[in-house]
Amino acid sequence: MRIFLCDDNSAERTYIKSLVLDWAARSGTSVGVQEFPSAEALLFAYEDCPPDILLLDIEMAGMNGVELAKKLRARAETAPIIFITGYPDFIAEGYEVEALHYLLKPVKPQKLSEVLTRALGKLSQAERKILLPSDGGETALSLREIRYIEAQRQYSVIHAESGEYRLKVPISQLETRLDDCFLRVQRSFIVNLREVLQINRTGVILNSGETVPISRGMADVIGKKIIELF
């Protein structure tokens, strides 16, 4: 799970990040926290791979957290937003952007844990999915379940947590239905970068223990992309 944390106070970012990582360790949730010192910096990075949860300070120089949230909602972004503020004055504005919760500074660890757990539950009900043809209808498969996709002549095989799905669809067509956390690492393979555990010169090792071959020179590309995203 990816969390964007935006606060123009570096000490506050460090403190909040430590609370998030503590919650993740206790709840058994895999989390990557990306920090931003301004709303403008977050907006610039948002296109590559949107976060799952947003933790936004409200009182910031330049664009404030509420203005940032309004811009994201105007683009139909639906990630849960948790506002962090030293003052309760902005609470009414939060209704306009459907904020999940407000946390008053200094943030209490237990309160943040409760809100993050709520956000996680909300995400589980609204994960991005693709529809795959199956006997008698269609199967909805969450993108997060996909480990990698393999081209086999005129077929594509989706390797997922729930099993393998063999489709008579070109891999290039499936690629257009994925988010930016997927990368074509070789002519016949697309990998979910969320699943990459280790990279070497000839392949990537996934969290499942599977190895996917990569093209010459792709190791550095994959490493840089993962750093950008997570």
Secondary structure as a PSIPRED ss2 file (coil, helix, strand):
# PSIPRED VFORMAT (PSIPRED V4.0)

   1 M C   1.000  0.000  0.000
   2 R E   0.000  0.000  1.000
   3 I E   0.000  0.000  1.000
   4 F E   0.000  0.000  1.000
   5 L E   0.000  0.000  1.000
   6 C E   0.000  0.000  1.000
   7 D C   1.000  0.000  0.000
   8 D C   1.000  0.000  0.000
   9 N C   1.000  0.000  0.000
  10 S H   0.000  1.000  0.000
  11 A H   0.000  1.000  0.000
  12 E H   0.000  1.000  0.000
  13 R H   0.000  1.000  0.000
  14 T H   0.000  1.000  0.000
  15 Y H   0.000  1.000  0.000
  16 I H   0.000  1.000  0.000
  17 K H   0.000  1.000  0.000
  18 S H   0.000  1.000  0.000
  19 L H   0.000  1.000  0.000
  20 V H   0.000  1.000  0.000
  21 L H   0.000  1.000  0.000
  22 D H   0.000  1.000  0.000
  23 W H   0.000  1.000  0.000
  24 A H   0.000  1.000  0.000
  25 A H   0.000  1.000  0.000
  26 R H   0.000  1.000  0.000
  27 S H   0.000  1.000  0.000
  28 G C   1.000  0.000  0.000
  29 T C   1.000  0.000  0.000
  30 S C   1.000  0.000  0.000
  31 V C   1.000  0.000  0.000
  32 G E   0.000  0.000  1.000
  33 V E   0.000  0.000  1.000
  34 Q E   0.000  0.000  1.000
  35 E E   0.000  0.000  1.000
  36 F E   0.000  0.000  1.000
  37 P C   1.000  0.000  0.000
  38 S C   1.000  0.000  0.000
  39 A H   0.000  1.000  0.000
  40 E H   0.000  1.000  0.000
  41 A H   0.000  1.000  0.000
  42 L H   0.000  1.000  0.000
  43 L H   0.000  1.000  0.000
  44 F H   0.000  1.000  0.000
  45 A H   0.000  1.000  0.000
  46 Y H   0.000  1.000  0.000
  47 E C   1.000  0.000  0.000
  48 D C   1.000  0.000  0.000
  49 C C   1.000  0.000  0.000
  50 P C   1.000  0.000  0.000
  51 P C   1.000  0.000  0.000
  52 D C   1.000  0.000  0.000
  53 I E   0.000  0.000  1.000
  54 L E   0.000  0.000  1.000
  55 L E   0.000  0.000  1.000
  56 L E   0.000  0.000  1.000
  57 D E   0.000  0.000  1.000
  58 I C   1.000  0.000  0.000
  59 E C   1.000  0.000  0.000
  60 M C   1.000  0.000  0.000
  61 A C   1.000  0.000  0.000
  62 G C   1.000  0.000  0.000
  63 M C   1.000  0.000  0.000
  64 N C   1.000  0.000  0.000
  65 G H   0.000  1.000  0.000
  66 V H   0.000  1.000  0.000
  67 E H   0.000  1.000  0.000
  68 L H   0.000  1.000  0.000
  69 A H   0.000  1.000  0.000
  70 K H   0.000  1.000  0.000
  71 K H   0.000  1.000  0.000
  72 L H   0.000  1.000  0.000
  73 R H   0.000  1.000  0.000
  74 A H   0.000  1.000  0.000
  75 R C   1.000  0.000  0.000
  76 A C   1.000  0.000  0.000
  77 E C   1.000  0.000  0.000
  78 T C   1.000  0.000  0.000
  79 A C   1.000  0.000  0.000
  80 P C   1.000  0.000  0.000
  81 I E   0.000  0.000  1.000
  82 I E   0.000  0.000  1.000
  83 F E   0.000  0.000  1.000
  84 I E   0.000  0.000  1.000
  85 T E   0.000  0.000  1.000
  86 G C   1.000  0.000  0.000
  87 Y C   1.000  0.000  0.000
  88 P H   0.000  1.000  0.000
  89 D H   0.000  1.000  0.000
  90 F H   0.000  1.000  0.000
  91 I H   0.000  1.000  0.000
  92 A H   0.000  1.000  0.000
  93 E H   0.000  1.000  0.000
  94 G H   0.000  1.000  0.000
  95 Y H   0.000  1.000  0.000
  96 E H   0.000  1.000  0.000
  97 V H   0.000  1.000  0.000
  98 E C   1.000  0.000  0.000
  99 A C   1.000  0.000  0.000
 100 L C   1.000  0.000  0.000
 101 H E   0.000  0.000  1.000
 102 Y E   0.000  0.000  1.000
 103 L E   0.000  0.000  1.000
 104 L E   0.000  0.000  1.000
 105 K C   1.000  0.000  0.000
 106 P C   1.000  0.000  0.000
 107 V C   1.000  0.000  0.000
 108 K C   1.000  0.000  0.000
 109 P H   0.000  1.000  0.000
 110 Q H   0.000  1.000  0.000
 111 K H   0.000  1.000  0.000
 112 L H   0.000  1.000  0.000
 113 S H   0.000  1.000  0.000
 114 E H   0.000  1.000  0.000
 115 V H   0.000  1.000  0.000
 116 L H   0.000  1.000  0.000
 117 T H   0.000  1.000  0.000
 118 R H   0.000  1.000  0.000
 119 A H   0.000  1.000  0.000
 120 L H   0.000  1.000  0.000
 121 G H   0.000  1.000  0.000
 122 K H   0.000  1.000  0.000
 123 L H   0.000  1.000  0.000
 124 S H   0.000  1.000  0.000
 125 Q C   1.000  0.000  0.000
 126 A C   1.000  0.000  0.000
 127 E C   1.000  0.000  0.000
 128 R C   1.000  0.000  0.000
 129 K E   0.000  0.000  1.000
 130 I E   0.000  0.000  1.000
 131 L E   0.000  0.000  1.000
 132 L E   0.000  0.000  1.000
 133 P E   0.000  0.000  1.000
 134 S E   0.000  0.000  1.000
 135 D C   1.000  0.000  0.000
 136 G C   1.000  0.000  0.000
 137 G E   0.000  0.000  1.000
 138 E E   0.000  0.000  1.000
 139 T E   0.000  0.000  1.000
 140 A E   0.000  0.000  1.000
 141 L E   0.000  0.000  1.000
 142 S E   0.000  0.000  1.000
 143 L H   0.000  1.000  0.000
 144 R H   0.000  1.000  0.000
 145 E H   0.000  1.000  0.000
 146 I E   0.000  0.000  1.000
 147 R E   0.000  0.000  1.000
 148 Y E   0.000  0.000  1.000
 149 I E   0.000  0.000  1.000
 150 E E   0.000  0.000  1.000
 151 A E   0.000  0.000  1.000
 152 Q E   0.000  0.000  1.000
 153 R C   1.000  0.000  0.000
 154 Q C   1.000  0.000  0.000
 155 Y E   0.000  0.000  1.000
 156 S E   0.000  0.000  1.000
 157 V E   0.000  0.000  1.000
 158 I E   0.000  0.000  1.000
 159 H E   0.000  0.000  1.000
 160 A E   0.000  0.000  1.000
 161 E C   1.000  0.000  0.000
 162 S C   1.000  0.000  0.000
 163 G E   0.000  0.000  1.000
 164 E E   0.000  0.000  1.000
 165 Y E   0.000  0.000  1.000
 166 R E   0.000  0.000  1.000
 167 L E   0.000  0.000  1.000
 168 K C   1.000  0.000  0.000
 169 V C   1.000  0.000  0.000
 170 P C   1.000  0.000  0.000
 171 I H   0.000  1.000  0.000
 172 S H   0.000  1.000  0.000
 173 Q H   0.000  1.000  0.000
 174 L H   0.000  1.000  0.000
 175 E H   0.000  1.000  0.000
 176 T C   1.000  0.000  0.000
 177 R C   1.000  0.000  0.000
 178 L C   1.000  0.000  0.000
 179 D C   1.000  0.000  0.000
 180 D C   1.000  0.000  0.000
 181 C C   1.000  0.000  0.000
 182 F E   0.000  0.000  1.000
 183 L E   0.000  0.000  1.000
 184 R E   0.000  0.000  1.000
 185 V E   0.000  0.000  1.000
 186 Q E   0.000  0.000  1.000
 187 R C   1.000  0.000  0.000
 188 S C   1.000  0.000  0.000
 189 F E   0.000  0.000  1.000
 190 I E   0.000  0.000  1.000
 191 V E   0.000  0.000  1.000
 192 N E   0.000  0.000  1.000
 193 L H   0.000  1.000  0.000
 194 R H   0.000  1.000  0.000
 195 E H   0.000  1.000  0.000
 196 V E   0.000  0.000  1.000
 197 L E   0.000  0.000  1.000
 198 Q E   0.000  0.000  1.000
 199 I E   0.000  0.000  1.000
 200 N C   1.000  0.000  0.000
 201 R C   1.000  0.000  0.000
 202 T C   1.000  0.000  0.000
 203 G E   0.000  0.000  1.000
 204 V E   0.000  0.000  1.000
 205 I E   0.000  0.000  1.000
 206 L E   0.000  0.000  1.000
 207 N C   1.000  0.000  0.000
 208 S C   1.000  0.000  0.000
 209 G C   1.000  0.000  0.000
 210 E C   1.000  0.000  0.000
 211 T E   0.000  0.000  1.000
 212 V E   0.000  0.000  1.000
 213 P E   0.000  0.000  1.000
 214 I C   1.000  0.000  0.000
 215 S C   1.000  0.000  0.000
 216 R C   1.000  0.000  0.000
 217 G C   1.000  0.000  0.000
 218 M H   0.000  1.000  0.000
 219 A H   0.000  1.000  0.000
 220 D H   0.000  1.000  0.000
 221 V H   0.000  1.000  0.000
 222 I H   0.000  1.000  0.000
 223 G H   0.000  1.000  0.000
 224 K H   0.000  1.000  0.000
 225 K H   0.000  1.000  0.000
 226 I H   0.000  1.000  0.000
 227 I H   0.000  1.000  0.000
 228 E H   0.000  1.000  0.000
 229 L H   0.000  1.000  0.000
 230 F C   1.000  0.000  0.000
